[in-house]
Amino acid sequence: MRPTGPLGANRRAPLVFAATTAALLALGAAGCGPADPASGTRSDASAPASASAGVLAIRDPWVKAADKGMTAAFGTLVNDSDTDVTLTGATTEVSALELHEMTMKDGTMVMRQKQGGIVIRAKGTHVLEPGGDHLMLMDLRRPVRAGDEVTVTLTFADGRTQQFIAVAKPFTGAQESYAPGHGAPEPTTSGQPAPSGQPTTGPTP
């Protein structure tokens, strides 16, 4: 007959204590060991910067509504970094795209491709606006009507890219029209061709 008094209880107590101690030691060893690579990244690991943060901030981006031919995209490029950023190109799904500037030539304001890209200085801004630097959409594949959203992809000198969306809106303030084909002369209201690549005044299309 097995003893049921205090002596039996005392014999079982060391066994329970030993089993509990072994379990705690095993658990502690697992917690101090190296993390399993398959279990995911460590919580204290540094994550790479998000691509969605962008190279620049683009304020108030918009594109001039147009049915055909050429139009342009505008906005303010903001460089919050400590180094200069050079914009070297851009693309869009609705047309080919070039970086353009307006400059004086022989006493006349002319439009031409921006050589060397657009430099946005460290902690600075660069405005893309009618009558100044702009992103020129060439030979539209479809109309860009007021309210349409146009996705533009920017390319920078260091190989980075960034997308932004410009909303189309009607604009007649500059009264500009551009020769189709970027170089082909366009008849003016007088019937004479305008100089190649030069904006002419008159009603917008």
C-alpha positions in Angstrom: 0.0 0.0 0.0 1.4 3.4 -1.1 2.0 6.0 1.6 -0.4 8.9 1.5 1.0 10.9 4.3 3.5 13.8 4.4 6.3 11.5 3.4 4.8 10.8 -0.1 4.1 14.5 -0.7 7.8 15.3 0.1 9.1 12.7 -2.4 7.0 14.3 -5.3 8.0 17.9 -4.6 11.6 17.6 -5.9 10.4 16.0 -9.1 8.0 18.8 -9.9 10.6 21.5 -9.1 13.2 19.8 -11.3 10.8 19.5 -14.3 9.8 23.2 -14.0 13.4 24.4 -13.8 14.4 22.4 -16.9 11.6 23.9 -18.9 12.5 27.5 -17.8 16.2 26.9 -18.8 15.2 25.6 -22.2 12.9 28.6 -22.8 15.6 31.1 -21.8 18.2 29.5 -24.1 15.9 29.8 -27.1 15.3 33.5 -26.4 19.0 34.3 -26.3 19.9 32.4 -29.4 20.2 33.9 -33.0 17.0 34.7 -34.8 15.8 32.3 -37.4 16.3 34.0 -40.8 13.1 32.4 -42.0 11.1 34.0 -39.2 11.3 37.5 -40.7 13.3 40.7 -40.1 14.2 41.7 -36.6 12.2 44.5 -35.1 15.3 46.7 -34.5 16.6 46.3 -38.0 16.8 49.6 -40.0 14.3 49.6 -42.9 15.3 51.2 -46.2 13.7 54.5 -47.1 10.3 54.1 -48.8 10.3 54.8 -52.5 7.0 56.5 -52.1 8.7 59.3 -50.2 10.1 60.5 -53.5 13.2 62.4 -54.5 11.3 65.7 -54.5 8.1 67.1 -53.3 5.8 68.3 -56.1 3.4 71.0 -55.1 0.3 71.9 -57.1 1.0 69.8 -60.2 -1.3 70.4 -63.2 -1.4 70.1 -67.0 -3.0 72.4 -69.5 -6.0 70.7 -71.1 -5.7 70.2 -74.8 -7.5 68.2 -77.5 -4.4 67.5 -79.7 -0.9 68.6 -80.6 1.2 69.8 -77.6 0.5 70.9 -74.1 2.6 71.3 -70.9 2.7 70.2 -67.2 3.5 72.6 -64.4 4.1 72.7 -60.6 6.7 73.5 -58.0 9.6 71.1 -57.4 10.8 71.2 -53.8 14.1 69.7 -52.8 14.3 69.2 -49.0 17.6 67.3 -49.1 21.1 68.6 -48.4 22.3 68.1 -52.0 21.3 69.4 -55.4 19.0 67.3 -57.5 19.1 67.3 -61.3 16.0 66.4 -63.3 17.1 65.0 -66.6 14.0 63.6 -68.2 10.3 62.7 -67.9 7.8 60.4 -69.5 4.0 60.1 -69.6 1.5 57.6 -71.1 -0.3 60.2 -73.2 2.7 61.5 -75.2 6.4 61.9 -75.5 7.7 64.5 -73.1 10.7 66.9 -73.0 12.1 69.4 -70.5 11.6 72.9 -72.0 12.5 76.5 -71.1 11.5 79.9 -72.4 14.4 82.2 -73.3 15.1 85.4 -75.2 16.6 85.0 -78.7 17.1 88.1 -81.0 14.7 90.0 -78.9 12.0 87.4 -79.1 10.9 84.9 -76.4 11.4 81.4 -77.8 10.8 77.9 -76.4 13.6 75.3 -76.6 14.7 72.1 -75.0 16.4 72.5 -71.6 20.0 71.5 -72.0 21.6 69.7 -69.0 18.3 69.2 -67.3 16.7 71.2 -64.5 18.7 71.7 -61.3 16.8 72.0 -58.0 19.2 73.3 -55.4 19.5 71.8 -51.9 16.8 73.1 -49.6 15.4 75.0 -52.6 12.5 75.1 -55.0 12.1 75.3 -58.8 8.9 76.5 -60.4 7.5 75.0 -63.6 5.1 77.6 -65.0 3.7 79.0 -68.2 6.2 81.3 -69.7 9.1 79.6 -67.9 10.5 76.1 -67.5 7.9 73.4 -68.1 7.4 69.7 -69.0 6.4 69.7 -72.7 4.0 67.0 -73.8 4.6 66.3 -77.4 2.1 65.0 -80.0 -0.7 64.0 -77.7 -2.0 60.4 -78.4 -5.4 61.4 -77.0 -7.1 64.5 -75.8 -6.3 65.7 -72.3 -9.5 67.2 -71.0 -10.2 69.2 -67.8 -10.4 66.9 -64.9 -8.2 64.1 -66.5 -5.3 62.8 -64.4 -2.0 62.4 -66.2 0.7 60.3 -64.5 4.2 61.7 -65.1 7.4 59.8 -64.3 10.5 61.9 -63.6 14.1 60.7 -64.1 17.0 62.1 -62.3 20.8 62.3 -63.0 21.6 59.6 -60.4 19.1 57.1 -62.0 16.3 57.5 -59.5 12.7 57.9 -60.7 9.6 59.4 -59.2 6.0 59.5 -60.3 3.3 62.2 -59.7 -0.2 62.9 -61.0 -1.1 66.1 -62.6 -4.7 67.1 -63.0 -5.7 68.8 -66.3 -7.4 72.1 -66.2 -8.3 74.7 -68.8 -5.9 77.6 -69.0 -5.8 80.6 -71.3 -3.8 83.1 -69.3 -0.6 82.8 -71.4 -2.6 82.6 -74.7 0.0 80.1 -76.0 -0.2 77.6 -78.8 2.6 75.4 -79.9 3.6 74.3 -83.4 2.7 70.6 -83.8 5.6 68.2 -84.3 8.0 70.5 -82.3 9.6 72.3 -85.2 7.0 72.3 -87.9 5.7 75.8 -88.6 2.1 76.6 -87.7 0.0 79.2 -89.5 -0.7 82.2 -87.5 -3.9 84.3 -87.7 -2.3 86.3 -90.5 -1.7 83.1 -92.5 2.1 83.3 -92.2 4.0 80.4 -90.5 5.3 81.0 -87.0 9.0 80.5 -86.4 9.9 76.9 -85.6 9.5 75.8 -82.0 8.3 79.3 -80.9 5.0 79.8 -79.0 2.6 82.1 -80.8 -0.1 84.3 -79.3 -3.7 83.7 -80.1 -6.6 81.7 -78.9 -5.9 78.3 -77.4 -7.1 75.3 -79.3 
